[in-house]
Amino acid sequence: MSLRSGLIGMLWLVTLLAGLATLGWTAAEAYHAAGHDMRTTLARAGMVLERNYHMEPRAGDPHYAEWTSIKLLAVMAPGTCIEFQQGTISPRRLCAGWQVFGPIPPKAYRDLAKRFFTVPEPVSREGSASQNGAFTITASFDPLAVATLSWQRVCLAVWQTLAMAAGVLALGTLAVVWRLGPVARIVRGLDHLAAGDLGMQIAPGGAKEFRQIAAALNQLSGTLRAGAERQRALTRKLLEVEDRERRQLARDLHDEFGQTLTATNALAASIAIAAADRPDVVRDARSIGTNIRSMMECLRGAFARLRPPDLEEIGLFASLRTMLAGWERERGVKMELKIDVPEDRVPDAVALDLYRIVQECVTNAMRHGAPATVSVELTGERGALVLIVQDDGGGLSGEARGGHGILGIRERIEAQSGALDIRDTGRGVRVAVSIPIPAWADAA
């Protein structure tokens, strides 16, 4: 879940909890108000009875009790009940109507309210209106009336809470989306950085903390970019040194071993001629000559691997054709070469790397598989050179995946700021290399 979604979800959850708390408080306040109304009714009813002594001259009036009841009902709060006895008035119970509270609440609400709230306990008092006018009065609140009062207030609060919650959620959601706008840019920048795009830059914006994060990431990107440039330059130097050492080793092998093997082969031939009357010596001399010629063939293969043809003189394309033709003659494997790019637009440093990469891919295909066909395709795209080497000799082995050959290919491609994709096609291996050529992009 994203930060924005999480905060919006938290806002909705907090709003819901606040709304439920508001409704609960409203219901509890209704029960508290009922208790207050009950105590107020008790006080008012007591005052009415205390003043009844003015009615004592009419104590024999048959309507005295009715008039007293009317006065009491006039001061009672809706939903309250009183029980009283005074002088000549027999014990009576009066209840004020509570139709003003609205319809009776559903049974589910009544059960819920009974579980969480307590109906106010009845309250009583005693007093006297005159010397012989003692009275006792008890006030209570009808349980159904207090539940109805609570339901009425909760229903009213529901609409108010919904209206307020809708406003809070709408404004809060907009505020979260607006304030967290920079987060999306930061996440996209981190994704680009993780993908190796060290040139990414995040536009600062939003709160101070987001601007600081964007600035830190931009600085980190610049530091990584500078480090990558230094690493590529160092790798390029190391590869140049490696190529020079390979050429030097090839010259040493040619000058030392080549001449020695040639002389030894000539000596073996001379021995075979001089010892014509010794068949066993002739046989051994010829075996020595055969072994020497085999060693010279291996040495010529090493020359080809250590020292590529002079690319500046014969060019990359001719060198690739020569190398593939040699493999085709030696192994009987069909070699296909497809080139769709002008040779003069391939820089010399890139040409050498391409030759080495093709050489390593074909060598791996022969060493770790049994291909019948190896295809090499070199094409140019907008601002990049694409090389694809594919064979049908089986999948990648563990040794081929983690060998020095693959590591060397990666180093060369990284030094050129390129990209490498190695896939197991099921029938064989497909190696795709993309090397950017800045001059091509400028020309396009």
DOPA-873629 format. One record per atom (N, C-alpha, C): x, y, z; residue in three letters. Coordinates in steps of 0.2 Angstrom, whole numbers, plus 5000, padded with zeros to 4 digits. Example, Ala and Ser with C-alpha at 12.3 -4.5 7.8 and 13.67 -1.06 7.14 Angstrom:
2
506649725039ALA506249785039ALA506649845039ALA506449895035SER506849955036SER506450005039SER
//
This chain:
444
500449945000MET500050005000MET500450065000MET500350114996SER500750174995SER500550225002SER501050265003LEU500950315008LEU500350355008LEU500250375002ARG499650415000ARG498950375002ARG498950315000SER498350275001SER498350265009SER498850245012GLY498850235019GLY498650295023GLY498850355021LEU498650415025LEU497950425024LEU497650415018ILE496950435016ILE496550375020ILE496750315020GLY496450265024GLY496350275031GLY496950305034MET496950325041MET496550375042MET496450425038LEU496050485039LEU495350465039LEU495150415034TRP494450395034TRP494350355041TRP494750315043LEU494650275049LEU494650315055LEU495050365056VAL494950415061VAL494350455061VAL494150475055THR493450505055THR492950465057THR492950395055LEU492450355057LEU492350345064LEU492950335067LEU493050325074LEU492750385078LEU492950445075ALA492750505078ALA491950515078ALA491650495072GLY490950495071GLY490650445076GLY490850385077LEU490550345082LEU490650365089LEU491150395090ALA491250425097ALA490750485098ALA490650525093THR490150585093THR489450555095THR489250505091LEU488650475092LEU488550445099LEU489050405101GLY489050385108GLY489050435113GLY489350485112TRP489350545117TRP488650575117TRP488350585111THR487650615110THR487150565114THR487250505113ALA486750455117ALA486850465124ALA487450465127ALA487650465134ALA487350535136ALA487450585133GLU487250655135GLU486450655135GLU486150615131ALA485350615132ALA485150585138ALA485550535141TYR485350505147TYR485550555153TYR486150585152HIS486250635157HIS485750695157HIS485550715151ALA485050765151ALA484350745154ALA484250675154ALA483650645157ALA483650655164ALA484250635167GLY484350645174GLY484250715177GLY484550765173HIS484450835175HIS483750855174HIS483350835169ASP482650855169ASP482250825175ASP482450765177MET482150725182MET482250765189MET482850785190ARG482950825196ARG482650895196ARG482650925190THR482250985189THR481550985190THR481250925188THR480550915189THR480350905196THR480850865200LEU480750855207LEU480750925211LEU481250965209ALA481251035213ALA480651075211ALA480451075205ARG479851115203ARG479151085206ARG479151025206ALA478550995209ALA478551005217ALA479051005220GLY479151025227GLY478951095229GLY479151135224MET478951205225MET478151215224MET477851175220VAL477151185219VAL476751155225VAL476951105228LEU476651075234LEU476751115240LEU477351155240GLU477451195246GLU477051255246GLU476851275240ARG476351335239ARG475651315240ARG475551255240ASN474851235241ASN474451255247ASN474851275252TYR474551305258TYR474051355257TYR474251395251HIS473751445250HIS473051425248HIS473051355246MET472451325244MET472051295250MET472351295256GLU472051265262GLU471351285263GLU471151355263PRO470451365264PRO470051335259PRO470251305254ARG469851275249ARG469951195249ARG470251175255ALA470451105256ALA469851055255ALA469251085256GLY468651045255GLY468451045248GLY468751085244ASP468551085237ASP468651015234ASP468150985231PRO468250925227PRO468750925222PRO468850985219HIS469350985213HIS470051005215HIS470151005222TYR470851025224TYR471350985222TYR471250915222ALA471750875220ALA471850875212ALA471350885208GLU471450895201GLU471850955199GLU471651015203TRP472051075202TRP472751065203TRP472851035209THR473551015211THR473950975205THR473650925203SER473950885198SER474050925191SER473550965190ILE473651015184ILE474351055184ILE474351085190LYS474951125192LYS475551085191LYS475551025194LEU476150985194LEU476350965187LEU475850945183LEU476050925176LEU476250985172LEU476051045174ALA476351105170ALA477051115171ALA477351095177VAL478051105178VAL478451045177VAL478150985175MET478550925173MET478850925166MET479550905166ALA479850895160ALA479550835156ALA479550835149PRO479350775145PRO479650715147PRO479350655148GLY479650595150GLY479750585157GLY479550635161THR479650625169THR479050595172THR479050565178CYS478550545181CYS478650565189CYS478050575192ILE478150595200ILE477650555203ILE477750535209GLU477350505214GLU477350545220GLU476750565222PHE476750615228PHE476050605232PHE476150625239GLN475550625243GLN475650685248GLN475050725248GLN475050785252GLN474350795256GLN474350805262GLY473750815266GLY473150775264GLY472650805261THR472050765260THR472050735253THR472650745249ILE472750715243ILE473050645243ILE472650595241SER472850525241SER473550515237SER473850465238PRO474450455234PRO474350445226PRO474650485223ARG474550485216ARG475250485212ARG475150465205ARG475750455201ARG475550495194ARG475950545192LEU475850585186LEU476450575182LEU476350565175CYS476850555170CYS476750615165CYS477250645163ALA477150695157ALA477250655151ALA476950685146GLY476950655139GLY477650665136GLY477850615132TRP478550625128TRP478450615121TRP477850625118GLN477750615111GLN478250665107GLN478450725111VAL478850765107VAL479550735105VAL479750685108PHE480350655107PHE480350615100PHE479750605097GLY479750565091GLY479550495092GLY479550455086PRO479350385087PRO479850345091PRO479550295093ILE479950245098ILE480550215094ILE481150215097PRO481650185093PRO481650105092PRO481950085087PRO481950015086PRO482249975092PRO481949905092LYS482149865098LYS482949855098LYS483249855092ALA483949835092ALA484349895096ALA484049955095TYR484350015098TYR484250015105TYR483649995107ARG483449995114ARG483849945118ARG483949895115ASP484349835118ASP485149865119ASP485349895114LEU486049925114LEU486149975119LEU485650025119ALA485650075124ALA485650045131ALA485149995132LYS485149965139LYS485749935141LYS486149915136ARG486849875138ARG487349925140ARG487349985137PHE487850035138PHE487750095142PHE487050105143PHE486850165147PHE486350145153PHE486350185158THR485950175164THR485450225164THR484750205165VAL484250255166VAL484350285173VAL484250355173PRO484350385180PRO483950355185PRO484250345191GLU483850325197GLU483350375199GLU482750355202PRO482250395204PRO482550435210PRO482350495211VAL482550545217VAL481950565221VAL481950575227SER481450585232SER481650645236SER481050675239ARG481150725244ARG480550735248ARG480550765254GLU480050775258GLU480050845260GLU479350875262GLY479350945264GLY478650955267GLY478451015268SER477851035271SER477651095268SER476951105266ALA476751165264ALA476451205269ALA476251175275SER475951215281SER476151165287SER475851185293GLN475951145299GLN475651075298GLN475151065294ASN474851005293ASN474850975286ASN475351005282GLY475350995275GLY475950955273GLY476250905277ALA476850875275ALA476650835268ALA477250825264PHE477150795258PHE477750755256PHE477750705252THR478250655250THR478250655242THR478750665239ILE478750665231ILE479350625229ILE479250585224THR479750545220THR479750555213THR480250575210ALA480350585203ALA480750535199ALA480550515193SER480850465189SER480850485182SER481150445178PHE481150455171PHE480950395167PHE480450395163ASP480250335160ASP480750305155ASP480950235156PRO481550205152PRO481350215145PRO480750205143LEU480650205136LEU480750275133LEU480550325137ALA480550395135ALA481350415135ALA481750395139VAL482450415139VAL482750385133VAL482550315131ALA482850285125ALA482650325119ALA481950345119THR481750385113THR482050455113THR482250485118LEU482550545118LEU483250535115LEU483550485118SER484250465115SER484250455108SER483750415105TRP483750395098TRP483550465094TRP483150505097GLN483050575093GLN483650615092GLN484050615098ARG484650655097ARG485250625093ARG485250555093VAL485750515089VAL485550525082VAL484950525080CYS484750525073CYS484850595070CYS484750645075LEU484950715073LEU485750725072LEU486050695077ALA486850695076ALA487150655070ALA486750605068VAL487050565063VAL487050605056VAL486550645055TRP486550695049TRP487150745050TRP487150775056GLN487650825057GLN488350795056GLN488450735059THR489150705059THR489250685052THR488750655048LEU488950635041LEU489150695037LEU488750755038ALA488950815034ALA489650835036ALA489750835042MET490450865044MET490950815042MET490850745042ALA491350695040ALA491450705033ALA490950715029ALA491050725021ALA491450785020ALA491350835023GLY491850895022GLY492550885024GLY492650845030VAL493250835033VAL493650785028VAL493250735026LEU493650685021LEU493750715015LEU493350755012ALA493450785005ALA494050835006ALA494050875011LEU494650925011LEU495250885014LEU495150835018GLY495750805021GLY496050765015GLY495650725011THR495950695005THR496350735000THR496050794999LEU496350834994LEU496950864997LEU496950875004ALA497550905007ALA498150845007ALA497950785008VAL498450735008VAL498750725001VAL498350724996VAL498550714989VAL498950774987VAL498850834989TRP499250884987TRP499850894991TRP499850874997ARG500450885001ARG500950825000ARG500650764998LEU501150714996LEU501250704988LEU501150754985GLY501250754978GLY502050744976GLY502450774980PRO503150764979PRO503350694980PRO503050654984VAL503250584985VAL503250544979VAL502750554974ALA502750514968ALA503350524964ALA503550594964ARG504150604960ARG504750574963ARG504850574970ILE505350544973ILE505450474972ILE504850434972VAL504850364971VAL505050344964VAL504750394959ARG504950374952ARG505750384951ARG506050434955GLY506750454954GLY507150394957GLY506850364963LEU507150304966LEU507150244961LEU506550234958ASP506550184953ASP507050184948ASP507150254945HIS507650264940HIS508350244942HIS508450274948LEU509050264951LEU509250184952LEU508750144955ALA508850074956ALA508950044949ALA508650064944ALA508650034937ALA509350054934ALA509750094937GLY510450114934GLY510450184931GLY509850214931ASP509850284927ASP510150334932ASP510750344932LEU511150384936LEU511050464934LEU510750474929GLY510650544926GLY510050574929GLY509650534933MET508950564935MET509050624939MET508650664939GLN508550724943GLN507850734945GLN507750744952ILE507050754955ILE506950834956ILE506450854953ALA506250924954ALA506050934961ALA506350984965PRO506150994972PRO505451024972PRO505151014977GLY504451044978GLY504151014984GLY503551044986GLY503251024992GLY503451054998GLY503351015004ALA503651035010ALA504351035011ALA504651065016LYS505351075017LYS505751005017LYS505450955020GLU505750895021GLU505750855014GLU505250865010PHE505250835003PHE505750864999PHE505850935000ARG506350964996ARG507050944998ARG507150935004GLN507850905007GLN507950835004GLN507450795004ILE507550725001ILE507750734994ILE507350774990ALA507450774983ALA508250804982ALA508450854986ALA509150874985ALA509650824987ALA509450784992ALA509950734994ALA509950674989ALA509450664986LEU509450604980LEU509750634974LEU509650694972ASN510050724967ASN510750724968ASN510950744974GLN511650744976GLN511950674975GLN511550624978LEU511750554978LEU511850524970LEU511350544966SER511350534959SER512050554956SER512150624957GLY512750644955GLY513450614957GLY513450594963THR514050554966THR514050494963THR513550454962LEU513550384959LEU513750394952LEU513450444948ARG513650454941ARG514450464941ARG514650514945ALA515450524945ALA515850464946ALA515550424951GLY515950354953GLY515850314947GLY515350304944ALA515250264938ALA515650284932ALA515750344931GLU516150374926GLU516850354927GLU517150364934ARG517750344935ARG517850264935ARG517350224937GLN517450154936GLN517450134929GLN517050164924ARG517050144917ARG517750164914ARG518050224916ALA518650244914ALA519250194916ALA519150174922LEU519650124925LEU519650064921LEU519050034920THR518949974917THR519149974910THR519050034906ARG519250044900ARG520050044899ARG520350074904LYS521150074905LYS521349994906LYS521049964910LEU521249894912LEU521149854905LEU520549864902LEU520449824896LEU521049834890LEU521249904890GLU521749924885GLU522349884887GLU522549884894VAL523149854896VAL523149774895VAL522549754896GLU522449674894GLU522549664887GLU522249704883ASP522349694875ASP523149704873ASP523449754876ARG524149754875ARG524549694877ARG524349674883GLU524749614886GLU524549554882GLU523949544879ARG523849494874ARG524249494868ARG524349554865ARG524749564859ARG525449544861ARG525649574867GLN526349554868GLN526449484869GLN526049444873LEU526049374874LEU526049334867LEU525649364862ALA525549334856ALA526249334852ALA526549394852ARG527149404849ARG527749364852ARG527749354859ASP528249314862ASP528149244860ASP527549224860LEU527349154858LEU527649134851LEU527449184847HIS527649184839HIS528449184839HIS528749224842ASP529449234841ASP529849174844ASP529649154850GLU529949104854GLU529749034852GLU529149024854PHE528948954853PHE528848934845PHE528548984841GLY528448974834GLY529148954831GLY529648994832GLN530348974829GLN530548914831GLN530548904838THR530748834841THR530448774838THR529748784837LEU529348724835LEU529548714827LEU529648764824THR529848764816THR530548724816THR530948754820ALA531648714820ALA531648644822ALA531248634827THR531148564829THR530848514824THR530348544820ASN530048504815ASN530548494809ASN530948544808ALA531448534802ALA531948484805ALA532148484811LEU532648434814LEU532348364813LEU531648354815ALA531348294815ALA531348264808ALA531248314803ALA531248284796ALA531948264794ALA532448304796SER533148284794SER533348214797SER533148204803ILE533248134806ILE532948084802ILE532348094800ALA531948044796ALA532348024790ALA532548074787ILE532948064780ILE533648034782ILE533948054787ALA534648024788ALA534647954791ALA534047934794ALA534047874797ALA533547824793ALA533647834786ALA533147794782ALA533247724783ALA533847694785ASP533947624786ASP533647604792ASP533447644797ARG533147634803ARG532447644803ARG531947594802PRO531247614802PRO530947634808PRO531247614814ASP531047634820ASP531147704822ASP531747724820VAL531947794821VAL531547844816VAL531447824810VAL531047864805VAL530347864808VAL530047814811ARG529347814813ARG529347864819ARG529847864824ASP529847914829ASP529947984827ASP530347994822ALA530448064819ALA529748084816ALA529448044812ARG528848074809ARG528348084815ARG528248044820SER527848054826SER527948124829SER528648134830ILE528848204833ILE528548254828ILE528648254822GLY528448304817GLY527648314817GLY527348254818THR526548264818THR526348304825THR526648284830ASN526548314836ASN526748394836ASN527248404833ILE527448474832ILE526948514828ILE526748484822ARG526248524818ARG525548534822ARG525448484826SER524748494830SER524848544835SER525448554838MET525648604843MET525548674839MET525848674833MET525848734829MET525148754827MET524748704826GLU524048724825GLU523648754831GLU523848724837CYS523548754843CYS523848824844CYS524448834843LEU524748894844LEU524448944839LEU524348934833ARG523948974828ARG523248994831ARG522948944834GLY522248964837GLY522349014843GLY522849004847ALA523049044852ALA523149114850ALA523549114844PHE523749184841PHE523149224840PHE522649184836ALA522049214834ALA521649244840ALA521649204846ARG521249224852ARG521549284855ARG522249284856LEU522649334859LEU522649394856LEU522849394849ARG522949454845ARG522449454839ARG521949494840PRO521449494834PRO521749524828PRO521449514822PRO521749554816PRO521749624817PRO522149654813ASP522249724813ASP521649764811ASP521149784816LEU520549804814LEU520649874810LEU521149914811GLU521249974808GLU521349964800GLU521649904799GLU521849894792GLU521349854788GLU521049794791ILE520549754787ILE519849774789ILE519749804795GLY519149824797GLY518749774801GLY518249794805LEU517949744810LEU517549694806LEU517149714800PHE516749664797PHE517149604794PHE517749624791ALA518149574788ALA518449524793ALA518649554799SER518949514804SER518349464807SER517749494808LEU517249444810LEU517149384805LEU517149404798ARG517049354793ARG517549304794ARG518249324794THR518749284795THR518749234801THR518549264807MET518549224813MET517949174812MET517349194810LEU516849144809LEU516949094804LEU517349104799ALA517449054794ALA517949004796ALA518449034801GLY518948984804GLY518548934808GLY518048954812TRP517648914817TRP517248864812TRP517048884807GLU516648844802GLU517048784799GLU517648804797ARG518048754795ARG518348704800ARG518448734806GLU518748684811GLU518248644814GLU517548674815ARG517048634819ARG516548604814ARG516448634808GLY515948614804GLY515248644806GLY515248694810VAL514648724812VAL514448784807VAL513848784805LYS513648844801LYS513648904804LYS514048954801MET514049024804MET513749074800MET513249114803GLU512849164799GLU513049234802GLU513249274797LEU513349344799LEU512949394795LEU512549434799LYS512149484796LYS512349554799LYS512549594794ILE512749664796ILE512349714793ILE512049764797ASP511649814794ASP511849884797ASP512449904796VAL512649964799VAL513349984795VAL513450044793PRO514050064790PRO514650054794PRO515150024791GLU515750014795GLU516150074798GLU516050124794ASP516450184795ASP516150224801ASP515550204803ARG515250234809ARG515350194816ARG515750144815VAL515850104822VAL516550134824VAL516550164830PRO517250184833PRO517750124834PRO518350144834ASP518850094834ASP518850054841ASP518750094846ALA518750064853ALA518150014853ALA517550034851VAL516949994851VAL517049934846VAL517449944841ALA517549884836ALA517949834839ALA518449844843LEU518849794846LEU518449764852LEU517949794855ASP517549764860ASP517049714857ASP516749744851LEU516349694848LEU516649634846LEU517249644843TYR517649584841TYR517749534846TYR517949554852ARG518049514858ARG517449484861ARG516849524860ILE516249494863ILE516049434858ILE516049444852VAL515849394847VAL516349334848VAL516949344849GLN517449294850GLN517249254856GLN517149284862GLU516949254868GLU516349214867GLU515749244864CYS515149204863CYS515249144859CYS515549144854VAL515649094850VAL516049034853VAL516549054857THR516949014861THR516548974866THR516149014869ASN515748984875ASN515248934871ASN514948954865ALA514448904862ALA514848844860ALA515448844858MET515748784856MET516048744862MET516148774867ARG516448744873ARG515948714878ARG515348744878HIS514848724883HIS514248694879HIS514248694873GLY513648664869GLY513848624863GLY513348604859ALA513548574853ALA513048604847ALA513248664845PRO512748704841PRO512848674834PRO512348674830ALA512348664823ALA512348734819ALA512148784822THR512148854819THR512248904824THR512648954822VAL512849014826VAL512749074822VAL512249114824SER512149174820SER512349234824SER512649284820VAL512949344823VAL512549404819VAL512249444822GLU511849504819GLU512049564822GLU512249614818LEU512549684820LEU512149734817LEU511749774820THR511249824818THR511349884821THR511149944818GLY511150004821GLY510450034823GLY510350054829GLU509750084831GLU509850164832GLU509350194834ARG509450264835ARG509950274841ARG510550304840GLY510950314845GLY511350254848GLY511250194845ALA511550134849ALA511750084843ALA512250044845LEU512449984841LEU512149924844LEU511849874841VAL511549814844VAL511849754841VAL512149714845LEU512449654843LEU512049594846LEU511849544842ILE511549484844ILE511849424842ILE512049384847VAL512449314845VAL511949264848VAL511749214843GLN511249164845GLN511449094843GLN511449044847ASP511648974845ASP511048924846ASP511048864844ASP510648814845ASP510948754849ASP511448764853GLY511848714855GLY511648694862GLY511048714865GLY510848704872GLY510848764876GLY510648754882GLY510548814887GLY511248824890GLY511148874894LEU511748894898LEU511948854904LEU512548834904SER512748784910SER512948834916SER512948804922GLY513148844928GLY513848874927GLY514348844923GLU515048864922GLU514948924917GLU514548914912ALA514548974907ALA514249034910ALA513749024915ARG513449084918ARG513849124922ARG514349094926GLY514749124930GLY515449124929GLY515649114922GLY516349104920GLY516649174919GLY517349164918HIS517649234917HIS517449264910HIS517249214905GLY517049244899GLY516449294899GLY515949274903ILE515349314904ILE515549384908ILE516049374913LEU516249424917LEU516649474912LEU517049454908GLY517449494903GLY516949534899GLY516449504896ILE515949534892ILE515549594896ILE515349574902ARG515049624906ARG515549684907ARG516149674908GLU516649734910GLU516649774903GLU516749744898ARG516849784892ARG516149824890ARG515549794891ILE514949834890ILE514849884895ILE515049874901GLU514949924906GLU515449984905GLU516049964903ALA516550024901ALA516250064895ALA515850034891GLN515550074886GLN514850104887GLN514650094894SER513950114896SER513450084892SER513550024891GLY513049984887GLY512649934891GLY512249894888ALA511749854891ALA511849784889ALA511749734893LEU511849664891LEU511249624893LEU511049574889ASP510449534890ASP510649464888ASP510649414893ILE510849344891ILE510249304893ILE509949264888ARG509349224889ARG509449154886ARG509149114890ASP509149044888ASP508449034884ASP508549014877THR507949014873THR507648944873THR507948894876GLY507748824876GLY508148784871GLY508248814865ARG508648784860ARG509348804861ARG509448854864GLY510148884864GLY510248944869GLY510748984867VAL510849044871VAL510849104866VAL510449164869ARG510449224865ARG510749274869ARG511349304866VAL511649364869VAL511549424865VAL511249474869ALA511049544866ALA511449594869ALA511849634865VAL512249684868VAL512049754864VAL511949804868SER511749874866SER512249924868SER512649954864ILE513150004866ILE512950074863ILE512850124867PRO512650184864PRO513250214861PRO513150254855ILE513650284851ILE513350364851ILE513650404855PRO513450474856PRO513450504849PRO513950494845ALA513950534839ALA513350514834ALA513050454835TRP512450434831TRP511850474833TRP511850484840ALA511250524842ALA511350594840ALA511950624840ASP512050694838ASP511850694830ASP512050644826ALA511850644819ALA511150644818ALA510750604822ALA510050594821ALA509750654823ALA
//
